[in-house]
Amino acid sequence: MASATKPKAWPETLSSEERATRAKNCVEATIKRVREVIDLNEQTARVCVDDTLRNSLPTGSPAVPAFDQLRFALYWFKVIRLVSLWDPVEENSYSIPTVLRLVDDDDVIAALERETHDHFAALTPRQWNQSEDPELQAEIDRILRRDIADLARTEAVKQRHLIRQVIEKAKQRDDEATTTSIRNSRNYIGHHIQHTRKEADRQRQNKPPLESPTYRDVEILISTTIEIAQSLYLAVNGCNYDLNDMRRISTEMAAELWGNCRFDIEKS
């Protein structure tokens, strides 16, 4: 009796063109959520790292623990949103691993490569001065068409290499111990639990316990997430999305708000 064929799991059920299209939509939604994390990070830098506002509160005031609670909530909401960008692959998830799964396929990469090639191959050469000599003009046109064809091939190959590079880099980041540690700590904030599944698994496997993530660990993950998200966007959509410029704008907005914030609380 022949064994039953195991049904394909998502996204293998999609064609390469469907996966490429879904990847474009997914990376577009993911990059918006990266921007949200950037905004949150700049807010926490002014509230949670800079002690200027906290030190302006009167010692012993009930406002001090209230402000500390605000800092705690703001910081961990940022971490929750950051880690969600590295959530496991799901059909309805806007996460970096989901984008990676969609594009990590030879046929999908070939489809994106063809799209890039066709885009550049369709460019119309611009020549400011037409030659009055028909033979010379025909030769000029031939050279321009050849140059565009060469450009199309070059850009297509560049995109293929970029996709491969960003896939490998993102996989390494997702597997790193610090990412696992930050994700594990997020679970304590999101759930009322004694221990996480990850900790229970490690204990059964006689592995050492996870270390608590530091503030620097979170900052490194944010910077790496920005870098990978930018590269993914360029690799999949074929155009740049400058998240570093977004970060600069977010820093200015946070400084404008919190730099002009004052507490008028009398000493008790």
N, C-alpha and C positions, 0 to 999 in steps of 0.2 A: 504493500500500500504506500503510495507516494505521500511524503510529508506535505502538510499544508504550507503554502507560501506565506511567509511573514509579511503582513501589510507594511507598506512604506510609512515612515514617520515624517512629519512635517520638518523641514520644507522639501524633502525629497519627492513629495507628491506634486510639486510645482514644476513647470517647465523652466528651462534656463532663462528664458525671456521674462517669465513671471517672477522668478527669483530676483532678477536684476531690477525689475520695476519695484518690487516690494522692498528691496534693499534701499533704493533711492528714497522712497517714502519714509522708511524707517529711520534712515540716517538724518533726514530732514527734521523729523520729530525729535530724535535723540539730541541733535545739536541745540535745539531750543531748551531742552532740559539741562544741558551742560551750561547754557547761559544762566539759567536759574541758579545753579550751584555757584557760579562765579559771583552773581549778585549777593547770594547768602554769605559767601566767603568774605567778601569785602565788608559786609555789615558786621560779621563776627570779629573781624580784625579790629574794628573800632570799639566794639562793645566788650568782647570777651578777652582780647589780648591787651589792649590799651586800658590801663587802670585809671585814666584821668577822670572819667565820670564817676566811677565807684569811689575814688578818693575824695570826691567833692561832697559826698554824703556825710552827714554828721555821724560821728562814732556812737554806736549804740542805738541809732535810729532804726525803727521797724522797716524803714525803706531799704536798709542794707540787705537783709535776707530776701526781700522782694526783688531787688535788683539782681542778686545772685541767681534767683530762680529764672529771671528773664534771660540771663546769660546762658544758663544751663539749657533752657528750652531752645534758644536760638542756635547754640552750637550743635546740639544733637539733631535738630531738624536738618541742619546742613549736612551732617554725616549721613543721616537716613537718605536724603535725596542723592548724595554722592554715591553711596553704595548701591542704590537702586539702578544706577547707570551700569552696574556690573552684575545685575541680576541674571540668573540662568536663562537659557534660551526658551522662549515661549512665543507662540504664534501672535499673541496680542501684546507682546512686551516691546517697549522702546528702550532697548539696552544695547550696549556695545557688543556683548556676546551674540545677541540675536542678529545684528547686522553682519557680524563675522560669519555666522553659520550660513546666512543667505548667500554670501559671496565666496565662501571657501569651497569652491567647486570649479574644476577646469572649464566646464561648459559655460558657467556663469561668467567667469573671468574672460573667456573668449567672446562672449556676447557683449560685455562692457568694452572690450578691446575693439570689436568691430564698430561699435557705436562711436567710439572716439575717432577711429580711422575715418568713418563715413562723414563725421562732422567736419574734420579738417580737409578731407578730399573734396567736399562740396564748396569750399571757399572760392570766391571769385577773385582772381588776381587784379590788383589795381595798378594801372599804368597811366601816368599823368599825360605823357606825350606819345601819341601814336606816330609810327614811322610812315612816311609817304611812300616808302618802298614796300610793295606787297610781299616780296620774298623775305626782306628783313623783318617785317612785322610778323610773318608766319613763323620765322625762327625764334623771335622773341616770345610769341605765344607758346611755342613748343617748350622753350626753356622754363617759362613760368608754370606751365602745367606739370612739367617734370619736378620742379621745386616743390609744388604743392603736394604732389604724390609722395615725394621723399619726406616732407613734413608730416603727412598723415601717417606714414609707416613709423616714423620716429616717435610721434606722440602716442601712438597705440602701444608700442613696445614699452615706453616709459610708464604708461598707466598700468600695464601688466606687472612690471617690476614693483611699482609703488603698492599695488594691491597685495602682492606677496609679502612685501616688507612689513606693511602695517598689520597684516594678519598674524605674522610671527611675533611681532612686538607686543600686540594686544594679548595674545595667548600667554606670553611670558608674564605679563603684568597680572593677568587674572589668576595665574598659578602661584604667585609670590605669597610668602607667609604673611606679609604685612596686610595685603588685601584680605586674606582670610581672617586675620585678626580683627581688622576694622569691621568686616561683615559680621563677625561673631559678636562683637560689642554692640553693634546695631540691634541685634536680636534681643539683647537684654533691655534696651530702651523700648522696643516695640512690643515686648511681651512680658508678662509677669511670670517668670520661670526661675527654677533653681539652677538649671544648667541648660546649655543648648545641645541640640542633636550632634553638632560637630564635636563638642567636648565629650559627649558620651561615646561617640565613635572612636575618638582618639584614646580614651581610657580603655576601651575594649581591645584596642590594638597595641596597648602598652606604649603609646607615644607620649612625649612630654606635653604638658598643658600649654595652651596658647598664651603668648605674652600679651599684656594689655597694650594697645596701640598708643603711641605718643602723639602729641600735637604735630610734631614734625612728620610723622608717618602719614597723617591725614593730608598735610600740605603737599607732600611728595605725590600722593595719589591724585590730588587735585591737578597738579601740574602735569602729571603723566596722562591723566584723563583728557585734559585740554589738548595736549599734543596729539594723542591718538585720535580723538574726535575730529580734529582739523584734518589730519591725514586721511581718515576714513571718508570724510566729506569730499575731499579733493579726489580721492581714488574712485569713489563711486559716482559722484555727480560731475566730475571733471572741471570743477571750479573751486576757487579758494573761499574760505569763510574765516575771517580774521578774528579768532576768539581773544587773542592777546589785546587787540584794540578794544574789544568789548570789556575786557578786564580793566583796562585803563579808565574807561568811562564809568564803570561800576565803582572804582576806587574814588573817582571825583565826586560821584553822587553820595557815597557813604560819608566822605569827608565833609561835604556841604551840610548834610543832615546832622551828624553827630558832633561835628566840630562847632556847631552853633547851638547845641543842646545844653541847657543849664537847668539845675534843680534848685528850687527855692524852698528849702526845707529848714526850718528853725531847729536849733539844738534843743533836745528835750531836757 
